[in-house]
Amino acid sequence: MDDGTRQKLIHRLRRAQGQLNAIHRMVEDDAYCVDTLLQIAAVRGALDKAGQVLLRYHIENCVSQACNSGDERERQQKIDELMEVFARHGAIA
């Protein structure tokens, strides 16, 4: 992974980690439910953005390389991996 992508990913994960720590404190402090739910949504959003950064890198590099390699087995493996990722993230019904 290139340094730029790595730094973007680390930044987004640190943000999500900070938000998750805040949720933990909110639960311990018996914070208002709606405020806690909004923070949970923020963590999900931060993790989704981190996933997008990593997915973009994977497609632009790993998948592209497999498709250009001429190795049909490798290309199919990368497509199958992407289908699994999309299915787990709800992108495919």
C-alpha angles and dihedrals in degrees: 000000000000120000095248093055091043091053093047090050094047090049093052093045092050089051091051091047091052091049091048090051088051090053090051090054091046091055092047090050092046092240122187111289096233092052090051092047090052090053090050088054089050091054090050090051092050091050091047090054091049089051091051092052091051094043092051091051091048093051095044093048118016099032094040091051091050092049092049095044095079089229105128093194093053092046092051091048091055092048090050090050091051092049090053092049092049091048092051092048093050095247091124124045 
